[in-house]
Amino acid sequence: MFNPSRDQVREFFFQTWTKAEAGQALSDLERLAYTHIAEHPEYHAVLRQPERYRAHAWPPELGETNPFLHLSLHLSISEQVSIDQPPGIRAALQRLQRRLGETHAAQHAVMDCLAEMLWRAQRDNLPPDAAAYLFCLEQKCLG
């Protein structure tokens, strides 16, 4: 399993932004990351200033969203959907797309469930619960 450090993740997004803005060729993963970056113009100023934001903290208790975590969750969801893992994620995202009218909004709905599942796994020191993840998604599909 690919398990990059916080610094590696941030550097990946900084480099992806820099390469894309310079018109340089991107790898498949960088192209996918850039599609998510493009959907989040509120993060562009962060990505333009790696020296300022490389070690910056975004404490959730202050209501701040960590752009690197957010973009990483988008990438995770895209990867899960591409291989339909856990089984049923692809169909759930498609149902959410129909319900919400667009892929980006559907991914944000999935992201809520993914973040909750990961938080619970870390809190309880257990493996991620795919069944709970899919149940959460089904509830979102129902509205």
Sequence and secondary structure as in RCSB ss.txt:
>XXXX:A:sequence
MFNPSRDQVREFFFQTWTKAEAGQALSDLERLAYTHIAEHPEYHAVLRQPERYRAHAWPPELGETNPFLHLSLHL
SISEQVSIDQPPGIRAALQRLQRRLGETHAAQHAVMDCLAEMLWRAQRDNLPPDAAAYLFCLEQKCLG
>XXXX:A:secstr
     HHHHHHHHHHHHHHHHTT    HHHHHHHHHHHT GGGHHHHT HHHHTT    GGGT   HHHHHHHHH
HHHHHHHHT STTHHHHHHHHHHHHSSHHHHHHHHHHHHHHHHHHHHHHT    HHHHHHHHHHHHH 
